[in-house]
Amino acid sequence: MNTPQQPATAGSPDPDDEPVLPAQSREDTDAGWGEAAEPDDDERLYRDRPPHWDSL
């Protein structure tokens, strides 16, 4: 009795390979719509921390 051949296993992916599909396309960004990128808000968010965060 002949058994069908099992497909070869793919193994672990190479970490240097780029993903097949990007996580986000250029059209999904502000730049893709012709708008300027928004500034990084980290500094503003750090300044706007609630006062009770500093009491620890």
mmCIF entry with sequence, helices, sheets and N, C-alpha, C, O atoms, coordinates in Angstrom:
data_MODEL
# 
_entry.id   MODEL 
# 
_entity.id                         1 
_entity.type                       polymer 
_entity.pdbx_number_of_molecules   1 
# 
_entity_poly.entity_id                      1 
_entity_poly.type                           'polypeptide(L)' 
_entity_poly.nstd_linkage                   no 
_entity_poly.nstd_monomer                   no 
_entity_poly.pdbx_seq_one_letter_code       MNTPQQPATAGSPDPDDEPVLPAQSREDTDAGWGEAAEPDDDERLYRDRPPHWDSL 
_entity_poly.pdbx_seq_one_letter_code_can   MNTPQQPATAGSPDPDDEPVLPAQSREDTDAGWGEAAEPDDDERLYRDRPPHWDSL 
_entity_poly.pdbx_strand_id                 A 
# 
loop_
_entity_poly_seq.entity_id 
_entity_poly_seq.num 
_entity_poly_seq.mon_id 
_entity_poly_seq.hetero 
1 1  MET n 
1 2  ASN n 
1 3  THR n 
1 4  PRO n 
1 5  GLN n 
1 6  GLN n 
1 7  PRO n 
1 8  ALA n 
1 9  THR n 
1 10 ALA n 
1 11 GLY n 
1 12 SER n 
1 13 PRO n 
1 14 ASP n 
1 15 PRO n 
1 16 ASP n 
1 17 ASP n 
1 18 GLU n 
1 19 PRO n 
1 20 VAL n 
1 21 LEU n 
1 22 PRO n 
1 23 ALA n 
1 24 GLN n 
1 25 SER n 
1 26 ARG n 
1 27 GLU n 
1 28 ASP n 
1 29 THR n 
1 30 ASP n 
1 31 ALA n 
1 32 GLY n 
1 33 TRP n 
1 34 GLY n 
1 35 GLU n 
1 36 ALA n 
1 37 ALA n 
1 38 GLU n 
1 39 PRO n 
1 40 ASP n 
1 41 ASP n 
1 42 ASP n 
1 43 GLU n 
1 44 ARG n 
1 45 LEU n 
1 46 TYR n 
1 47 ARG n 
1 48 ASP n 
1 49 ARG n 
1 50 PRO n 
1 51 PRO n 
1 52 HIS n 
1 53 TRP n 
1 54 ASP n 
1 55 SER n 
1 56 LEU n 
# 
_struct_asym.id          A 
_struct_asym.entity_id   1 
# 
loop_
_struct_conf.conf_type_id 
_struct_conf.id 
_struct_conf.pdbx_PDB_helix_id 
_struct_conf.beg_label_comp_id 
_struct_conf.beg_label_asym_id 
_struct_conf.beg_label_seq_id 
_struct_conf.pdbx_beg_PDB_ins_code 
_struct_conf.end_label_comp_id 
_struct_conf.end_label_asym_id 
_struct_conf.end_label_seq_id 
_struct_conf.pdbx_end_PDB_ins_code 
_struct_conf.beg_auth_comp_id 
_struct_conf.beg_auth_asym_id 
_struct_conf.beg_auth_seq_id 
_struct_conf.end_auth_comp_id 
_struct_conf.end_auth_asym_id 
_struct_conf.end_auth_seq_id 
_struct_conf.pdbx_PDB_helix_class 
_struct_conf.details 
_struct_conf.pdbx_PDB_helix_length 
HELX_P HELX_P1 AA1 ARG A 26 ? ASP A 28 ? ARG A 26 ASP A 28 5 ? 3 
HELX_P HELX_P2 AA2 ALA A 31 ? TRP A 33 ? ALA A 31 TRP A 33 5 ? 3 
HELX_P HELX_P3 AA3 ASP A 42 ? ARG A 47 ? ASP A 42 ARG A 47 1 ? 6 
HELX_P HELX_P4 AA4 PRO A 51 ? SER A 55 ? PRO A 51 SER A 55 5 ? 5 
# 
_struct_conf_type.id          HELX_P 
_struct_conf_type.criteria    ? 
_struct_conf_type.reference   ? 
# 
loop_
_atom_site.group_PDB 
_atom_site.id 
_atom_site.type_symbol 
_atom_site.label_atom_id 
_atom_site.label_alt_id 
_atom_site.label_comp_id 
_atom_site.label_asym_id 
_atom_site.label_entity_id 
_atom_site.label_seq_id 
_atom_site.pdbx_PDB_ins_code 
_atom_site.Cartn_x 
_atom_site.Cartn_y 
_atom_site.Cartn_z 
_atom_site.occupancy 
_atom_site.B_iso_or_equiv 
_atom_site.pdbx_formal_charge 
_atom_site.auth_seq_id 
_atom_site.auth_comp_id 
_atom_site.auth_asym_id 
_atom_site.auth_atom_id 
_atom_site.pdbx_PDB_model_num 
ATOM 1   N N  . MET A 1 1  ? 0.850  -1.179 0.000  1.00 0.00 ? 1  MET A N  1 
ATOM 2   C CA . MET A 1 1  ? 0.000  0.000  0.000  1.00 0.00 ? 1  MET A CA 1 
ATOM 3   C C  . MET A 1 1  ? 0.892  1.237  0.000  1.00 0.00 ? 1  MET A C  1 
ATOM 4   O O  . MET A 1 1  ? 1.810  1.347  0.813  1.00 0.00 ? 1  MET A O  1 
ATOM 5   N N  . ASN A 1 2  ? 0.624  2.153  -0.900 1.00 0.00 ? 2  ASN A N  1 
ATOM 6   C CA . ASN A 1 2  ? 1.402  3.380  -0.995 1.00 0.00 ? 2  ASN A CA 1 
ATOM 7   C C  . ASN A 1 2  ? 0.767  4.471  -0.139 1.00 0.00 ? 2  ASN A C  1 
ATOM 8   O O  . ASN A 1 2  ? -0.442 4.697  -0.190 1.00 0.00 ? 2  ASN A O  1 
ATOM 9   N N  . THR A 1 3  ? 1.599  5.136  0.641  1.00 0.00 ? 3  THR A N  1 
ATOM 10  C CA . THR A 1 3  ? 1.098  6.256  1.440  1.00 0.00 ? 3  THR A CA 1 
ATOM 11  C C  . THR A 1 3  ? 1.476  7.550  0.737  1.00 0.00 ? 3  THR A C  1 
ATOM 12  O O  . THR A 1 3  ? 2.565  7.640  0.169  1.00 0.00 ? 3  THR A O  1 
ATOM 13  N N  . PRO A 1 4  ? 0.609  8.553  0.761  1.00 0.00 ? 4  PRO A N  1 
ATOM 14  C CA . PRO A 1 4  ? 0.934  9.814  0.085  1.00 0.00 ? 4  PRO A CA 1 
ATOM 15  C C  . PRO A 1 4  ? 2.105  10.508 0.776  1.00 0.00 ? 4  PRO A C  1 
ATOM 16  O O  . PRO A 1 4  ? 2.283  10.408 1.990  1.00 0.00 ? 4  PRO A O  1 
ATOM 17  N N  . GLN A 1 5  ? 2.886  11.204 -0.020 1.00 0.00 ? 5  GLN A N  1 
ATOM 18  C CA . GLN A 1 5  ? 4.027  11.932 0.522  1.00 0.00 ? 5  GLN A CA 1 
ATOM 19  C C  . GLN A 1 5  ? 3.535  13.094 1.384  1.00 0.00 ? 5  GLN A C  1 
ATOM 20  O O  . GLN A 1 5  ? 2.607  13.815 1.016  1.00 0.00 ? 5  GLN A O  1 
ATOM 21  N N  . GLN A 1 6  ? 4.170  13.255 2.522  1.00 0.00 ? 6  GLN A N  1 
ATOM 22  C CA . GLN A 1 6  ? 3.855  14.378 3.399  1.00 0.00 ? 6  GLN A CA 1 
ATOM 23  C C  . GLN A 1 6  ? 4.596  15.609 2.885  1.00 0.00 ? 6  GLN A C  1 
ATOM 24  O O  . GLN A 1 6  ? 5.737  15.490 2.436  1.00 0.00 ? 6  GLN A O  1 
ATOM 25  N N  . PRO A 1 7  ? 3.972  16.797 2.938  1.00 0.00 ? 7  PRO A N  1 
ATOM 26  C CA . PRO A 1 7  ? 4.678  18.003 2.504  1.00 0.00 ? 7  PRO A CA 1 
ATOM 27  C C  . PRO A 1 7  ? 5.851  18.292 3.428  1.00 0.00 ? 7  PRO A C  1 
ATOM 28  O O  . PRO A 1 7  ? 5.808  17.997 4.622  1.00 0.00 ? 7  PRO A O  1 
ATOM 29  N N  . ALA A 1 8  ? 6.885  18.865 2.864  1.00 0.00 ? 8  ALA A N  1 
ATOM 30  C CA . ALA A 1 8  ? 8.061  19.217 3.660  1.00 0.00 ? 8  ALA A CA 1 
ATOM 31  C C  . ALA A 1 8  ? 7.682  20.315 4.646  1.00 0.00 ? 8  ALA A C  1 
ATOM 32  O O  . ALA A 1 8  ? 6.897  21.208 4.328  1.00 0.00 ? 8  ALA A O  1 
ATOM 33  N N  . THR A 1 9  ? 8.244  20.238 5.835  1.00 0.00 ? 9  THR A N  1 
ATOM 34  C CA . THR A 1 9  ? 7.956  21.274 6.824  1.00 0.00 ? 9  THR A CA 1 
ATOM 35  C C  . THR A 1 9  ? 8.743  22.523 6.480  1.00 0.00 ? 9  THR A C  1 
ATOM 36  O O  . THR A 1 9  ? 9.848  22.441 5.946  1.00 0.00 ? 9  THR A O  1 
ATOM 37  N N  . ALA A 1 10 ? 8.183  23.658 6.782  1.00 0.00 ? 10 ALA A N  1 
ATOM 38  C CA . ALA A 1 10 ? 8.797  24.930 6.423  1.00 0.00 ? 10 ALA A CA 1 
ATOM 39  C C  . ALA A 1 10 ? 9.963  25.269 7.339  1.00 0.00 ? 10 ALA A C  1 
ATOM 40  O O  . ALA A 1 10 ? 10.862 26.005 6.932  1.00 0.00 ? 10 ALA A O  1 
ATOM 41  N N  . GLY A 1 11 ? 9.974  24.763 8.544  1.00 0.00 ? 11 GLY A N  1 
ATOM 42  C CA . GLY A 1 11 ? 11.039 25.103 9.482  1.00 0.00 ? 11 GLY A CA 1 
ATOM 43  C C  . GLY A 1 11 ? 10.810 26.487 10.064 1.00 0.00 ? 11 GLY A C  1 
ATOM 44  O O  . GLY A 1 11 ? 9.767  27.105 9.852  1.00 0.00 ? 11 GLY A O  1 
ATOM 45  N N  . SER A 1 12 ? 11.788 26.951 10.790 1.00 0.00 ? 12 SER A N  1 
ATOM 46  C CA . SER A 1 12 ? 11.626 28.263 11.410 1.00 0.00 ? 12 SER A CA 1 
ATOM 47  C C  . SER A 1 12 ? 11.933 29.356 10.383 1.00 0.00 ? 12 SER A C  1 
ATOM 48  O O  . SER A 1 12 ? 12.818 29.194 9.542  1.00 0.00 ? 12 SER A O  1 
ATOM 49  N N  . PRO A 1 13 ? 11.193 30.472 10.458 1.00 0.00 ? 13 PRO A N  1 
ATOM 50  C CA . PRO A 1 13 ? 11.427 31.547 9.493  1.00 0.00 ? 13 PRO A CA 1 
ATOM 51  C C  . PRO A 1 13 ? 12.756 32.244 9.758  1.00 0.00 ? 13 PRO A C  1 
ATOM 52  O O  . PRO A 1 13 ? 13.223 32.297 10.896 1.00 0.00 ? 13 PRO A O  1 
ATOM 53  N N  . ASP A 1 14 ? 13.350 32.767 8.718  1.00 0.00 ? 14 ASP A N  1 
ATOM 54  C CA . ASP A 1 14 ? 14.605 33.497 8.822  1.00 0.00 ? 14 ASP A CA 1 
ATOM 55  C C  . ASP A 1 14 ? 14.298 34.895 9.365  1.00 0.00 ? 14 ASP A C  1 
ATOM 56  O O  . ASP A 1 14 ? 13.507 35.615 8.756  1.00 0.00 ? 14 ASP A O  1 
ATOM 57  N N  . PRO A 1 15 ? 14.898 35.302 10.492 1.00 0.00 ? 15 PRO A N  1 
ATOM 58  C CA . PRO A 1 15 ? 14.585 36.618 11.063 1.00 0.00 ? 15 PRO A CA 1 
ATOM 59  C C  . PRO A 1 15 ? 15.014 37.776 10.175 1.00 0.00 ? 15 PRO A C  1 
ATOM 60  O O  . PRO A 1 15 ? 14.533 38.895 10.357 1.00 0.00 ? 15 PRO A O  1 
ATOM 61  N N  . ASP A 1 16 ? 15.915 37.536 9.207  1.00 0.00 ? 16 ASP A N  1 
ATOM 62  C CA . ASP A 1 16 ? 16.352 38.601 8.315  1.00 0.00 ? 16 ASP A CA 1 
ATOM 63  C C  . ASP A 1 16 ? 15.390 38.830 7.157  1.00 0.00 ? 16 ASP A C  1 
ATOM 64  O O  . ASP A 1 16 ? 15.486 39.839 6.460  1.00 0.00 ? 16 ASP A O  1 
ATOM 65  N N  . ASP A 1 17 ? 14.456 37.889 6.947  1.00 0.00 ? 17 ASP A N  1 
ATOM 66  C CA . ASP A 1 17 ? 13.499 38.042 5.854  1.00 0.00 ? 17 ASP A CA 1 
ATOM 67  C C  . ASP A 1 17 ? 12.489 39.128 6.187  1.00 0.00 ? 17 ASP A C  1 
ATOM 68  O O  . ASP A 1 17 ? 12.049 39.257 7.329  1.00 0.00 ? 17 ASP A O  1 
ATOM 69  N N  . GLU A 1 18 ? 12.128 39.908 5.173  1.00 0.00 ? 18 GLU A N  1 
ATOM 70  C CA . GLU A 1 18 ? 11.105 40.935 5.336  1.00 0.00 ? 18 GLU A CA 1 
ATOM 71  C C  . GLU A 1 18 ? 9.750  40.244 5.337  1.00 0.00 ? 18 GLU A C  1 
ATOM 72  O O  . GLU A 1 18 ? 9.601  39.199 4.705  1.00 0.00 ? 18 GLU A O  1 
ATOM 73  N N  . PRO A 1 19 ? 8.748  40.803 6.035  1.00 0.00 ? 19 PRO A N  1 
ATOM 74  C CA . PRO A 1 19 ? 7.421  40.189 6.007  1.00 0.00 ? 19 PRO A CA 1 
ATOM 75  C C  . PRO A 1 19 ? 6.834  40.273 4.595  1.00 0.00 ? 19 PRO A C  1 
ATOM 76  O O  . PRO A 1 19 ? 7.147  41.184 3.830  1.00 0.00 ? 19 PRO A O  1 
ATOM 77  N N  . VAL A 1 20 ? 5.990  39.316 4.275  1.00 0.00 ? 20 VAL A N  1 
ATOM 78  C CA . VAL A 1 20 ? 5.378  39.293 2.959  1.00 0.00 ? 20 VAL A CA 1 
ATOM 79  C C  . VAL A 1 20 ? 4.494  40.519 2.770  1.00 0.00 ? 20 VAL A C  1 
ATOM 80  O O  . VAL A 1 20 ? 4.546  41.180 1.733  1.00 0.00 ? 20 VAL A O  1 
ATOM 81  N N  . LEU A 1 21 ? 3.698  40.810 3.764  1.00 0.00 ? 21 LEU A N  1 
ATOM 82  C CA . LEU A 1 21 ? 2.836  41.990 3.732  1.00 0.00 ? 21 LEU A CA 1 
ATOM 83  C C  . LEU A 1 21 ? 3.305  42.973 4.799  1.00 0.00 ? 21 LEU A C  1 
ATOM 84  O O  . LEU A 1 21 ? 3.560  42.566 5.933  1.00 0.00 ? 21 LEU A O  1 
ATOM 85  N N  . PRO A 1 22 ? 3.424  44.240 4.468  1.00 0.00 ? 22 PRO A N  1 
ATOM 86  C CA . PRO A 1 22 ? 3.841  45.206 5.487  1.00 0.00 ? 22 PRO A CA 1 
ATOM 87  C C  . PRO A 1 22 ? 2.740  45.385 6.529  1.00 0.00 ? 22 PRO A C  1 
ATOM 88  O O  . PRO A 1 22 ? 1.567  45.134 6.254  1.00 0.00 ? 22 PRO A O  1 
ATOM 89  N N  . ALA A 1 23 ? 3.124  45.818 7.714  1.00 0.00 ? 23 ALA A N  1 
ATOM 90  C CA . ALA A 1 23 ? 2.157  46.032 8.787  1.00 0.00 ? 23 ALA A CA 1 
ATOM 91  C C  . ALA A 1 23 ? 1.213  47.177 8.443  1.00 0.00 ? 23 ALA A C  1 
ATOM 92  O O  . ALA A 1 23 ? 0.045  47.157 8.832  1.00 0.00 ? 23 ALA A O  1 
ATOM 93  N N  . GLN A 1 24 ? 1.713  48.178 7.716  1.00 0.00 ? 24 GLN A N  1 
ATOM 94  C CA . GLN A 1 24 ? 0.893  49.321 7.343  1.00 0.00 ? 24 GLN A CA 1 
ATOM 95  C C  . GLN A 1 24 ? 1.377  49.836 5.989  1.00 0.00 ? 24 GLN A C  1 
ATOM 96  O O  . GLN A 1 24 ? 2.577  49.995 5.763  1.00 0.00 ? 24 GLN A O  1 
ATOM 97  N N  . SER A 1 25 ? 0.453  50.085 5.122  1.00 0.00 ? 25 SER A N  1 
ATOM 98  C CA . SER A 1 25 ? 0.843  50.596 3.810  1.00 0.00 ? 25 SER A CA 1 
ATOM 99  C C  . SER A 1 25 ? 1.037  52.101 3.878  1.00 0.00 ? 25 SER A C  1 
ATOM 100 O O  . SER A 1 25 ? 0.558  52.754 4.805  1.00 0.00 ? 25 SER A O  1 
ATOM 101 N N  . ARG A 1 26 ? 1.740  52.650 2.898  1.00 0.00 ? 26 ARG A N  1 
ATOM 102 C CA . ARG A 1 26 ? 1.969  54.095 2.865  1.00 0.00 ? 26 ARG A CA 1 
ATOM 103 C C  . ARG A 1 26 ? 0.643  54.848 2.765  1.00 0.00 ? 26 ARG A C  1 
ATOM 104 O O  . ARG A 1 26 ? 0.522  55.947 3.307  1.00 0.00 ? 26 ARG A O  1 
ATOM 105 N N  . GLU A 1 27 ? -0.344 54.282 2.089  1.00 0.00 ? 27 GLU A N  1 
ATOM 106 C CA . GLU A 1 27 ? -1.628 54.945 1.935  1.00 0.00 ? 27 GLU A CA 1 
ATOM 107 C C  . GLU A 1 27 ? -2.381 55.041 3.259  1.00 0.00 ? 27 GLU A C  1 
ATOM 108 O O  . GLU A 1 27 ? -3.295 55.855 3.392  1.00 0.00 ? 27 GLU A O  1 
ATOM 109 N N  . ASP A 1 28 ? -2.008 54.221 4.235  1.00 0.00 ? 28 ASP A N  1 
ATOM 110 C CA . ASP A 1 28 ? -2.662 54.256 5.547  1.00 0.00 ? 28 ASP A CA 1 
ATOM 111 C C  . ASP A 1 28 ? -2.046 55.290 6.485  1.00 0.00 ? 28 ASP A C  1 
ATOM 112 O O  . ASP A 1 28 ? -2.480 55.427 7.628  1.00 0.00 ? 28 ASP A O  1 
ATOM 113 N N  . THR A 1 29 ? -1.049 56.010 6.012  1.00 0.00 ? 29 THR A N  1 
ATOM 114 C CA . THR A 1 29 ? -0.386 56.998 6.859  1.00 0.00 ? 29 THR A CA 1 
ATOM 115 C C  . THR A 1 29 ? -0.801 58.404 6.449  1.00 0.00 ? 29 THR A C  1 
ATOM 116 O O  . THR A 1 29 ? -1.358 58.604 5.370  1.00 0.00 ? 29 THR A O  1 
ATOM 117 N N  . ASP A 1 30 ? -0.526 59.380 7.317  1.00 0.00 ? 30 ASP A N  1 
ATOM 118 C CA . ASP A 1 30 ? -0.813 60.775 6.985  1.00 0.00 ? 30 ASP A CA 1 
ATOM 119 C C  . ASP A 1 30 ? -0.018 61.222 5.776  1.00 0.00 ? 30 ASP A C  1 
ATOM 120 O O  . ASP A 1 30 ? -0.527 61.966 4.938  1.00 0.00 ? 30 ASP A O  1 
ATOM 121 N N  . ALA A 1 31 ? 1.237  60.772 5.674  1.00 0.00 ? 31 ALA A N  1 
ATOM 122 C CA . ALA A 1 31 ? 2.079  61.155 4.545  1.00 0.00 ? 31 ALA A CA 1 
ATOM 123 C C  . ALA A 1 31 ? 1.488  60.643 3.230  1.00 0.00 ? 31 ALA A C  1 
ATOM 124 O O  . ALA A 1 31 ? 1.612  61.303 2.198  1.00 0.00 ? 31 ALA A O  1 
ATOM 125 N N  . GLY A 1 32 ? 0.859  59.496 3.258  1.00 0.00 ? 32 GLY A N  1 
ATOM 126 C CA . GLY A 1 32 ? 0.241  58.958 2.059  1.00 0.00 ? 32 GLY A CA 1 
ATOM 127 C C  . GLY A 1 32 ? -0.925 59.796 1.576  1.00 0.00 ? 32 GLY A C  1 
ATOM 128 O O  . GLY A 1 32 ? -1.258 59.769 0.391  1.00 0.00 ? 32 GLY A O  1 
ATOM 129 N N  . TRP A 1 33 ? -1.547 60.537 2.472  1.00 0.00 ? 33 TRP A N  1 
ATOM 130 C CA . TRP A 1 33 ? -2.661 61.415 2.126  1.00 0.00 ? 33 TRP A CA 1 
ATOM 131 C C  . TRP A 1 33 ? -2.186 62.848 1.891  1.00 0.00 ? 33 TRP A C  1 
ATOM 132 O O  . TRP A 1 33 ? -3.005 63.750 1.713  1.00 0.00 ? 33 TRP A O  1 
ATOM 133 N N  . GLY A 1 34 ? -0.872 63.063 1.889  1.00 0.00 ? 34 GLY A N  1 
ATOM 134 C CA . GLY A 1 34 ? -0.334 64.382 1.615  1.00 0.00 ? 34 GLY A CA 1 
ATOM 135 C C  . GLY A 1 34 ? -0.299 65.297 2.829  1.00 0.00 ? 34 GLY A C  1 
ATOM 136 O O  . GLY A 1 34 ? -0.106 66.504 2.683  1.00 0.00 ? 34 GLY A O  1 
ATOM 137 N N  . GLU A 1 35 ? -0.480 64.754 4.004  1.00 0.00 ? 35 GLU A N  1 
ATOM 138 C CA . GLU A 1 35 ? -0.453 65.555 5.218  1.00 0.00 ? 35 GLU A CA 1 
ATOM 139 C C  . GLU A 1 35 ? 0.886  65.387 5.916  1.00 0.00 ? 35 GLU A C  1 
ATOM 140 O O  . GLU A 1 35 ? 1.562  64.371 5.760  1.00 0.00 ? 35 GLU A O  1 
ATOM 141 N N  . ALA A 1 36 ? 1.255  66.396 6.685  1.00 0.00 ? 36 ALA A N  1 
ATOM 142 C CA . ALA A 1 36 ? 2.500  66.322 7.455  1.00 0.00 ? 36 ALA A CA 1 
ATOM 143 C C  . ALA A 1 36 ? 2.322  65.339 8.611  1.00 0.00 ? 36 ALA A C  1 
ATOM 144 O O  . ALA A 1 36 ? 1.230  65.193 9.160  1.00 0.00 ? 36 ALA A O  1 
ATOM 145 N N  . ALA A 1 37 ? 3.405  64.676 8.963  1.00 0.00 ? 37 ALA A N  1 
ATOM 146 C CA . ALA A 1 37 ? 3.360  63.752 10.099 1.00 0.00 ? 37 ALA A CA 1 
ATOM 147 C C  . ALA A 1 37 ? 3.146  64.538 11.384 1.00 0.00 ? 37 ALA A C  1 
ATOM 148 O O  . ALA A 1 37 ? 3.631  65.661 11.522 1.00 0.00 ? 37 ALA A O  1 
ATOM 149 N N  . GLU A 1 38 ? 2.423  63.946 12.316 1.00 0.00 ? 38 GLU A N  1 
ATOM 150 C CA . GLU A 1 38 ? 2.174  64.625 13.587 1.00 0.00 ? 38 GLU A CA 1 
ATOM 151 C C  . GLU A 1 38 ? 3.436  64.594 14.437 1.00 0.00 ? 38 GLU A C  1 
ATOM 152 O O  . GLU A 1 38 ? 4.196  63.627 14.392 1.00 0.00 ? 38 GLU A O  1 
ATOM 153 N N  . PRO A 1 39 ? 3.659  65.656 15.215 1.00 0.00 ? 39 PRO A N  1 
ATOM 154 C CA . PRO A 1 39 ? 4.856  65.681 16.066 1.00 0.00 ? 39 PRO A CA 1 
ATOM 155 C C  . PRO A 1 39 ? 4.751  64.654 17.188 1.00 0.00 ? 39 PRO A C  1 
ATOM 156 O O  . PRO A 1 39 ? 3.661  64.224 17.565 1.00 0.00 ? 39 PRO A O  1 
ATOM 157 N N  . ASP A 1 40 ? 5.889  64.284 17.695 1.00 0.00 ? 40 ASP A N  1 
ATOM 158 C CA . ASP A 1 40 ? 5.949  63.335 18.797 1.00 0.00 ? 40 ASP A CA 1 
ATOM 159 C C  . ASP A 1 40 ? 5.422  64.020 20.060 1.00 0.00 ? 40 ASP A C  1 
ATOM 160 O O  . ASP A 1 40 ? 5.911  65.087 20.431 1.00 0.00 ? 40 ASP A O  1 
ATOM 161 N N  . ASP A 1 41 ? 4.444  63.425 20.715 1.00 0.00 ? 41 ASP A N  1 
ATOM 162 C CA . ASP A 1 41 ? 3.800  64.039 21.877 1.00 0.00 ? 41 ASP A CA 1 
ATOM 163 C C  . ASP A 1 41 ? 4.402  63.596 23.210 1.00 0.00 ? 41 ASP A C  1 
ATOM 164 O O  . ASP A 1 41 ? 3.847  63.925 24.258 1.00 0.00 ? 41 ASP A O  1 
ATOM 165 N N  . ASP A 1 42 ? 5.512  62.866 23.206 1.00 0.00 ? 42 ASP A N  1 
ATOM 166 C CA . ASP A 1 42 ? 6.051  62.356 24.461 1.00 0.00 ? 42 ASP A CA 1 
ATOM 167 C C  . ASP A 1 42 ? 6.364  63.463 25.458 1.00 0.00 ? 42 ASP A C  1 
ATOM 168 O O  . ASP A 1 42 ? 6.046  63.341 26.641 1.00 0.00 ? 42 ASP A O  1 
ATOM 169 N N  . GLU A 1 43 ? 6.977  64.531 24.995 1.00 0.00 ? 43 GLU A N  1 
ATOM 170 C CA . GLU A 1 43 ? 7.335  65.618 25.903 1.00 0.00 ? 43 GLU A CA 1 
ATOM 171 C C  . GLU A 1 43 ? 6.086  66.277 26.487 1.00 0.00 ? 43 GLU A C  1 
ATOM 172 O O  . GLU A 1 43 ? 6.028  66.545 27.687 1.00 0.00 ? 43 GLU A O  1 
ATOM 173 N N  . ARG A 1 44 ? 5.093  66.535 25.646 1.00 0.00 ? 44 ARG A N  1 
ATOM 174 C CA . ARG A 1 44 ? 3.850  67.143 26.138 1.00 0.00 ? 44 ARG A CA 1 
ATOM 175 C C  . ARG A 1 44 ? 3.152  66.215 27.127 1.00 0.00 ? 44 ARG A C  1 
ATOM 176 O O  . ARG A 1 44 ? 2.649  66.668 28.156 1.00 0.00 ? 44 ARG A O  1 
ATOM 177 N N  . LEU A 1 45 ? 3.118  64.936 26.825 1.00 0.00 ? 45 LEU A N  1 
ATOM 178 C CA . LEU A 1 45 ? 2.460  63.997 27.728 1.00 0.00 ? 45 LEU A CA 1 
ATOM 179 C C  . LEU A 1 45 ? 3.193  63.900 29.065 1.00 0.00 ? 45 LEU A C  1 
ATOM 180 O O  . LEU A 1 45 ? 2.562  63.739 30.109 1.00 0.00 ? 45 LEU A O  1 
ATOM 181 N N  . TYR A 1 46 ? 4.514  63.997 29.036 1.00 0.00 ? 46 TYR A N  1 
ATOM 182 C CA . TYR A 1 46 ? 5.276  63.957 30.280 1.00 0.00 ? 46 TYR A CA 1 
ATOM 183 C C  . TYR A 1 46 ? 4.972  65.197 31.127 1.00 0.00 ? 46 TYR A C  1 
ATOM 184 O O  . TYR A 1 46 ? 4.835  65.094 32.346 1.00 0.00 ? 46 TYR A O  1 
ATOM 185 N N  . ARG A 1 47 ? 4.865  66.364 30.490 1.00 0.00 ? 47 ARG A N  1 
ATOM 186 C CA . ARG A 1 47 ? 4.542  67.598 31.224 1.00 0.00 ? 47 ARG A CA 1 
ATOM 187 C C  . ARG A 1 47 ? 3.130  67.560 31.773 1.00 0.00 ? 47 ARG A C  1 
ATOM 188 O O  . ARG A 1 47 ? 2.875  68.131 32.833 1.00 0.00 ? 47 ARG A O  1 
ATOM 189 N N  . ASP A 1 48 ? 2.207  66.910 31.088 1.00 0.00 ? 48 ASP A N  1 
ATOM 190 C CA . ASP A 1 48 ? 0.792  66.900 31.478 1.00 0.00 ? 48 ASP A CA 1 
ATOM 191 C C  . ASP A 1 48 ? 0.436  65.744 32.402 1.00 0.00 ? 48 ASP A C  1 
ATOM 192 O O  . ASP A 1 48 ? -0.735 65.384 32.521 1.00 0.00 ? 48 ASP A O  1 
ATOM 193 N N  . ARG A 1 49 ? 1.426  65.163 33.050 1.00 0.00 ? 49 ARG A N  1 
ATOM 194 C CA . ARG A 1 49 ? 1.145  64.056 33.972 1.00 0.00 ? 49 ARG A CA 1 
ATOM 195 C C  . ARG A 1 49 ? 0.310  64.539 35.144 1.00 0.00 ? 49 ARG A C  1 
ATOM 196 O O  . ARG A 1 49 ? 0.505  65.663 35.607 1.00 0.00 ? 49 ARG A O  1 
ATOM 197 N N  . PRO A 1 50 ? -0.606 63.734 35.632 1.00 0.00 ? 50 PRO A N  1 
ATOM 198 C CA . PRO A 1 50 ? -1.394 64.128 36.805 1.00 0.00 ? 50 PRO A CA 1 
ATOM 199 C C  . PRO A 1 50 ? -0.483 64.295 38.024 1.00 0.00 ? 50 PRO A C  1 
ATOM 200 O O  . PRO A 1 50 ? 0.507  63.577 38.161 1.00 0.00 ? 50 PRO A O  1 
ATOM 201 N N  . PRO A 1 51 ? -0.818 65.247 38.913 1.00 0.00 ? 51 PRO A N  1 
ATOM 202 C CA . PRO A 1 51 ? 0.026  65.508 40.086 1.00 0.00 ? 51 PRO A CA 1 
ATOM 203 C C  . PRO A 1 51 ? 0.206  64.295 40.992 1.00 0.00 ? 51 PRO A C  1 
ATOM 204 O O  . PRO A 1 51 ? 1.268  64.132 41.593 1.00 0.00 ? 51 PRO A O  1 
ATOM 205 N N  . HIS A 1 52 ? -0.801 63.449 41.099 1.00 0.00 ? 52 HIS A N  1 
ATOM 206 C CA . HIS A 1 52 ? -0.694 62.321 42.017 1.00 0.00 ? 52 HIS A CA 1 
ATOM 207 C C  . HIS A 1 52 ? 0.326  61.283 41.543 1.00 0.00 ? 52 HIS A C  1 
ATOM 208 O O  . HIS A 1 52 ? 0.718  60.426 42.335 1.00 0.00 ? 52 HIS A O  1 
ATOM 209 N N  . TRP A 1 53 ? 0.766  61.325 40.298 1.00 0.00 ? 53 TRP A N  1 
ATOM 210 C CA . TRP A 1 53 ? 1.783  60.392 39.818 1.00 0.00 ? 53 TRP A CA 1 
ATOM 211 C C  . TRP A 1 53 ? 3.138  60.665 40.462 1.00 0.00 ? 53 TRP A C  1 
ATOM 212 O O  . TRP A 1 53 ? 3.951  59.753 40.608 1.00 0.00 ? 53 TRP A O  1 
ATOM 213 N N  . ASP A 1 54 ? 3.384  61.922 40.850 1.00 0.00 ? 54 ASP A N  1 
ATOM 214 C CA . ASP A 1 54 ? 4.668  62.285 41.444 1.00 0.00 ? 54 ASP A CA 1 
ATOM 215 C C  . ASP A 1 54 ? 4.743  61.995 42.932 1.00 0.00 ? 54 ASP A C  1 
ATOM 216 O O  . ASP A 1 54 ? 5.806  62.160 43.530 1.00 0.00 ? 54 ASP A O  1 
ATOM 217 N N  . SER A 1 55 ? 3.656  61.573 43.544 1.00 0.00 ? 55 SER A N  1 
ATOM 218 C CA . SER A 1 55 ? 3.642  61.370 44.994 1.00 0.00 ? 55 SER A CA 1 
ATOM 219 C C  . SER A 1 55 ? 4.189  59.994 45.405 1.00 0.00 ? 55 SER A C  1 
ATOM 220 O O  . SER A 1 55 ? 4.286  59.711 46.599 1.00 0.00 ? 55 SER A O  1 
ATOM 221 N N  . LEU A 1 56 ? 4.538  59.159 44.467 1.00 0.00 ? 56 LEU A N  1 
ATOM 222 C CA . LEU A 1 56 ? 5.034  57.817 44.820 1.00 0.00 ? 56 LEU A CA 1 
ATOM 223 C C  . LEU A 1 56 ? 6.461  57.825 45.192 1.00 0.00 ? 56 LEU A C  1 
ATOM 224 O O  . LEU A 1 56 ? 7.021  56.776 45.514 1.00 0.00 ? 56 LEU A O  1 
# 
